[in-house]
Amino acid sequence: MTTSANVAQLYTDLVADLVPYFMNATLLPNSALIRNSINMVGEMGGTVRFPVMNAYTNAADVAEGGSIGNSSNFIPTNVNIALQKRGVGSDVTLEALSDGGYDLVYRSTLQRLGGGLAQATDLAGMLIAANGFDPDTAGNNADVGTASTANTSTVNLIFSPEALGYAVKDEGPMVETWYDVNTQTHQFRGSIRDGYAAINKKMGVRMTGLNAIGSEFGTGGSKIGFDISSVAKGTSLLRVQNSPTLDNGNFVAVIDPAAEFALNEQIALAGGSAAIGSLSDIGNQAFYDGLVGQAVGVAFFRSNNLPAADTTT
């Protein structure tokens, strides 16, 4: 078994850097976008229960000396999040470590482990949201936009930061390693246990449309299946529910590149702009990299991890 100092250093660096890399690479596990978040460090079990507040009752007129009563009690319902383990591996051969150089091998292994876990986590959260949001109780996957069950369409999301819940076990992703003497490879394995739930289903809207870039506009209007007025309708559906917003007053819109192109083109043709306003200092690298602008009451974030329409229910 090899006792190379480089291997020991590689493992030490991966243990130290995997968590911050993962946190910077994920969009959804962000306190600015998901306020209902629990870290289960040291906790027993693999399920988290979030209380969901029932609707409050408006205050009534009360005569002087009259009884106020007790008609707006807190009677929460519960939503459970079951933690799901996700894992990815990266093997480093003896030759790769010897010939490729430490820095190259380290960056590649960190990206493969951290990036693979981060993308899987965002994919899982987007799918939970797409299947869970239902503000108009229509029970379909296109509250605005054009309904589809084809992989040529994407389910984009517009939601309140109170809509989703996220739970993670321990401090986040972990990495382990061992040496396979038969193949002379150092085998690194990264894993994470986390999960999502749509806690407030009426605080999120699905906006389904085509995912092909470049075929969005033509004679007669939008061909993608939605336009900026669809986004405005989505925000209105959320406002009807008294859905909380981000600190800057916007809802969250996660859109794919085709939606970004279509909306930017329409705004530009209308002579408007979707300029990025002042940003909160809460956010990771994926938060800033993905933020493309704001308009009609939403902050737009670009992501390639939204589900295709044929994967949703």
C-alpha positions as CSV (number, residue, x, y, z in Angstrom):
1,M,0.0,0.0,0.0
2,T,1.3,3.4,-0.9
3,T,2.3,5.8,1.8
4,S,2.9,8.8,-0.5
5,A,2.9,12.1,1.3
6,N,1.0,13.6,-1.8
7,V,-1.9,11.2,-1.2
8,A,-2.2,12.0,2.4
9,Q,-2.1,15.7,1.6
10,L,-4.7,15.2,-1.2
11,Y,-7.1,13.6,1.2
12,T,-6.5,16.3,3.9
13,D,-7.2,19.0,1.4
14,L,-10.3,17.3,0.0
15,V,-11.7,16.9,3.6
16,A,-11.1,20.6,4.3
17,D,-12.4,22.0,1.0
18,L,-15.3,19.7,0.0
19,V,-17.9,21.4,2.2
20,P,-17.1,25.0,1.1
21,Y,-16.9,24.0,-2.5
22,F,-20.3,22.2,-2.3
23,M,-21.9,25.2,-0.6
24,N,-20.5,27.6,-3.3
25,A,-21.7,25.3,-6.1
26,T,-25.3,24.8,-5.1
27,L,-28.0,27.3,-5.7
28,L,-31.0,26.1,-3.7
29,P,-29.4,25.3,-0.2
30,N,-29.0,29.1,0.3
31,S,-30.5,30.9,3.2
32,A,-31.6,33.7,0.9
33,L,-33.7,31.4,-1.3
34,I,-34.8,28.7,1.3
35,R,-35.5,30.2,4.7
36,N,-36.8,26.9,6.2
37,S,-33.5,25.1,6.6
38,I,-32.3,22.7,9.3
39,N,-28.8,21.3,9.8
40,M,-29.1,18.0,11.8
41,V,-25.6,18.0,13.3
42,G,-25.6,15.4,16.0
43,E,-29.3,14.7,15.7
44,M,-30.8,11.2,15.6
45,G,-32.9,9.9,12.8
46,G,-33.2,10.5,9.1
47,T,-36.5,12.5,8.9
48,V,-37.2,16.2,9.7
49,R,-40.7,17.5,10.4
50,F,-41.5,21.1,9.6
51,P,-44.6,22.8,11.1
52,V,-46.7,24.6,8.5
53,M,-48.7,27.5,9.9
54,N,-52.5,27.5,9.4
55,A,-54.1,30.7,8.0
56,Y,-54.7,33.4,10.5
57,T,-58.1,35.0,11.3
58,N,-58.6,38.8,10.9
59,A,-59.2,40.7,14.1
60,A,-62.8,41.5,14.7
61,D,-64.4,44.7,16.1
62,V,-64.7,44.5,19.9
63,A,-66.9,46.7,22.0
64,E,-65.4,48.4,25.0
65,G,-65.2,45.8,27.8
66,G,-66.2,43.1,25.4
67,S,-64.5,39.7,25.0
68,I,-61.8,39.5,22.4
69,G,-62.2,35.7,22.2
70,N,-59.7,33.1,21.1
71,S,-60.5,32.4,17.4
72,S,-57.1,32.5,15.8
73,N,-55.2,29.6,17.4
74,F,-52.0,28.3,16.0
75,I,-52.9,24.8,14.7
76,P,-50.0,23.7,12.5
77,T,-49.9,20.9,10.0
78,N,-46.7,19.0,9.4
79,V,-44.5,18.3,6.4
80,N,-41.8,15.7,6.6
81,I,-38.4,15.7,4.8
82,A,-36.8,12.3,4.5
83,L,-33.0,12.5,4.0
84,Q,-31.7,11.0,0.9
85,K,-28.1,9.8,0.5
86,R,-26.3,10.8,-2.7
87,G,-22.8,9.7,-3.6
88,V,-20.1,10.1,-6.3
89,G,-16.7,8.6,-6.7
90,S,-13.4,9.6,-8.4
91,D,-10.5,7.3,-8.8
92,V,-6.9,8.6,-9.1
93,T,-4.4,6.2,-10.6
94,L,-0.9,6.0,-9.4
95,E,0.3,7.3,-12.8
96,A,-2.1,10.3,-12.8
97,L,-0.8,11.4,-9.4
98,S,2.7,10.9,-10.5
99,D,2.5,12.4,-14.0
100,G,-0.3,15.0,-13.7
101,G,1.0,17.0,-10.8
102,Y,-0.6,17.6,-7.4
103,D,-2.5,20.8,-8.2
104,L,-4.1,19.4,-11.3
105,V,-5.2,16.2,-9.6
106,Y,-6.5,18.1,-6.6
107,R,-8.6,20.5,-8.6
108,S,-10.0,17.8,-10.8
109,T,-10.9,15.5,-7.9
110,L,-12.5,18.3,-5.9
111,Q,-14.6,19.4,-8.9
112,R,-15.7,15.9,-9.7
113,L,-16.7,15.2,-6.1
114,G,-18.1,18.6,-5.1
115,G,-19.6,19.4,-8.4
116,G,-21.3,16.0,-8.7
117,L,-22.8,16.3,-5.3
118,A,-23.9,19.9,-5.8
119,Q,-25.6,19.3,-9.1
120,A,-27.4,16.2,-7.8
121,T,-28.6,18.2,-4.8
122,D,-30.0,21.1,-6.9
123,L,-31.6,18.6,-9.4
124,A,-33.4,16.9,-6.5
125,G,-34.6,20.2,-5.0
126,M,-35.9,21.6,-8.4
127,L,-37.8,18.3,-9.0
128,I,-39.4,18.4,-5.6
129,A,-40.5,22.0,-6.2
130,A,-41.8,21.2,-9.7
131,N,-43.9,18.3,-8.4
132,G,-45.0,20.1,-5.2
133,F,-46.0,23.7,-6.2
134,D,-49.7,24.2,-6.9
135,P,-51.0,27.6,-6.2
136,D,-54.2,27.3,-8.2
137,T,-55.0,23.7,-7.2
138,A,-55.1,22.8,-10.9
139,G,-53.0,19.7,-10.3
140,N,-50.9,20.1,-13.4
141,N,-47.3,21.1,-14.1
142,A,-47.9,24.4,-15.8
143,D,-49.6,27.0,-13.7
144,V,-48.4,29.6,-16.2
145,G,-46.9,28.9,-19.6
146,T,-47.8,25.9,-21.9
147,A,-48.5,22.5,-20.4
148,S,-46.2,19.7,-21.6
149,T,-45.1,16.2,-20.8
150,A,-42.2,16.2,-23.3
151,N,-38.5,16.4,-22.7
152,T,-38.4,19.4,-25.1
153,S,-39.9,21.6,-22.4
154,T,-38.6,22.7,-19.0
155,V,-40.5,23.4,-15.8
156,N,-39.2,26.8,-14.7
157,L,-40.0,27.9,-11.1
158,I,-41.3,31.1,-9.5
159,F,-41.5,30.9,-5.7
160,S,-41.3,32.5,-2.3
161,P,-38.3,31.9,-0.1
162,E,-40.8,30.4,2.4
163,A,-42.0,27.8,-0.1
164,L,-39.4,25.1,0.3
165,G,-37.7,23.3,3.2
166,Y,-34.2,21.9,3.2
167,A,-32.5,19.6,5.7
168,V,-28.9,18.3,5.7
169,K,-27.2,15.7,8.0
170,D,-24.0,16.6,9.8
171,E,-21.9,19.4,8.3
172,G,-22.7,18.5,4.7
173,P,-20.8,16.3,2.2
174,M,-18.1,13.9,3.4
175,V,-15.2,12.2,1.6
176,E,-13.4,8.9,2.3
177,T,-10.6,7.2,0.5
178,W,-8.8,3.9,0.3
179,Y,-6.1,2.3,-1.9
180,D,-6.8,-0.6,-4.3
181,V,-3.5,-2.4,-4.7
182,N,-4.9,-4.5,-7.5
183,T,-5.5,-1.5,-9.8
184,Q,-3.1,0.8,-8.1
185,T,-5.8,3.5,-7.7
186,H,-6.6,5.8,-4.9
187,Q,-10.4,5.7,-4.7
188,F,-12.1,8.8,-3.3
189,R,-15.8,8.7,-2.5
190,G,-18.0,11.7,-1.6
191,S,-21.5,11.5,-0.1
192,I,-24.2,13.7,1.4
193,R,-27.5,13.1,3.1
194,D,-30.0,15.9,2.5
195,G,-33.6,16.4,1.4
196,Y,-36.3,18.9,0.3
197,A,-40.0,19.4,0.7
198,A,-42.5,21.8,-0.7
199,I,-43.7,23.2,2.7
200,N,-46.0,25.8,1.4
201,K,-47.3,24.5,-1.9
202,K,-49.3,27.5,-2.8
203,M,-46.2,29.8,-2.5
204,G,-44.7,28.4,-5.7
205,V,-45.6,28.5,-9.4
206,R,-44.5,26.4,-12.3
207,M,-43.8,28.1,-15.7
208,T,-43.5,25.5,-18.4
209,G,-42.0,26.2,-21.9
210,L,-39.8,25.0,-24.7
211,N,-36.1,24.6,-23.9
212,A,-34.7,25.2,-27.4
213,I,-32.6,28.4,-27.6
214,G,-33.2,30.5,-30.7
215,S,-36.8,29.5,-31.6
216,E,-38.5,31.6,-29.0
217,F,-40.0,34.4,-31.0
218,G,-41.7,34.8,-34.4
219,T,-44.7,36.4,-36.0
220,G,-47.6,36.6,-33.6
221,G,-45.6,36.6,-30.4
222,S,-43.7,34.2,-28.2
223,K,-43.2,30.6,-29.3
224,I,-41.5,29.4,-26.1
225,G,-44.8,29.0,-24.4
226,F,-44.7,31.9,-22.0
227,D,-43.5,35.6,-21.9
228,I,-42.9,38.3,-19.4
229,S,-46.7,38.6,-18.8
230,S,-46.7,35.0,-17.7
231,V,-44.0,35.8,-15.1
232,A,-46.2,38.8,-13.9
233,K,-49.2,36.4,-13.6
234,G,-47.0,34.0,-11.6
235,T,-46.1,36.8,-9.1
236,S,-49.8,37.7,-8.8
237,L,-50.7,34.1,-8.0
238,L,-48.1,34.3,-5.2
239,R,-49.2,37.7,-3.9
240,V,-52.8,36.4,-3.6
241,Q,-51.4,33.9,-1.1
242,N,-49.6,36.7,0.9
243,S,-46.4,34.9,0.1
244,P,-43.3,36.4,1.7
245,T,-40.6,37.8,-0.7
246,L,-36.9,38.2,-0.6
247,D,-35.5,41.1,1.4
248,N,-35.5,43.3,-1.7
249,G,-39.3,42.7,-2.3
250,N,-38.9,40.2,-5.2
251,F,-39.9,36.6,-5.5
252,V,-37.4,34.0,-6.8
253,A,-37.5,32.8,-10.4
254,V,-35.2,30.0,-11.5
255,I,-35.2,29.7,-15.3
256,D,-33.2,27.8,-17.9
257,P,-31.1,29.4,-20.6
258,A,-33.9,29.3,-23.2
259,A,-36.2,31.2,-20.8
260,E,-33.5,33.7,-20.1
261,F,-33.0,34.3,-23.8
262,A,-36.7,34.7,-24.5
263,L,-37.4,37.0,-21.6
264,N,-34.3,39.2,-22.2
265,E,-35.2,39.5,-25.9
266,Q,-38.8,40.5,-25.1
267,I,-37.7,43.1,-22.5
268,A,-35.1,44.5,-24.9
269,L,-37.7,44.7,-27.8
270,A,-40.0,46.6,-25.4
271,G,-37.2,49.1,-24.7
272,G,-36.9,48.1,-21.0
273,S,-34.2,46.5,-18.9
274,A,-33.9,43.8,-16.3
275,A,-30.9,45.3,-14.6
276,I,-29.5,43.7,-11.4
277,G,-30.3,45.8,-8.4
278,S,-28.4,46.0,-5.1
279,L,-27.6,42.5,-3.8
280,S,-27.8,41.2,-0.3
281,D,-24.5,40.1,1.2
282,I,-26.2,36.8,1.9
283,G,-25.4,34.4,-0.9
284,N,-22.8,32.0,-2.3
285,Q,-21.0,31.9,-5.6
286,A,-23.8,30.0,-7.4
287,F,-26.2,32.7,-6.1
288,Y,-24.2,35.5,-7.7
289,D,-23.2,33.6,-10.9
290,G,-26.8,32.6,-11.5
291,L,-28.5,36.0,-10.8
292,V,-29.2,37.5,-14.3
293,G,-31.6,40.3,-13.5
294,Q,-34.9,41.4,-12.0
295,A,-38.2,42.5,-13.4
296,V,-42.0,42.4,-12.7
297,G,-41.4,41.5,-9.1
298,V,-39.0,38.6,-9.4
299,A,-35.2,38.1,-9.2
300,F,-34.2,35.7,-12.1
301,F,-31.6,33.0,-11.5
302,R,-30.3,30.9,-14.3
303,S,-29.9,27.1,-13.8
304,N,-29.3,24.1,-15.9
305,N,-30.7,21.8,-13.2
306,L,-34.4,22.4,-13.8
307,P,-36.4,19.3,-14.6
308,A,-37.7,18.5,-18.1
309,A,-41.5,18.3,-18.3
310,D,-41.4,14.6,-18.9
311,T,-39.8,13.9,-15.5
312,T,-42.5,15.8,-13.5
313,T,-46.0,14.7,-12.4
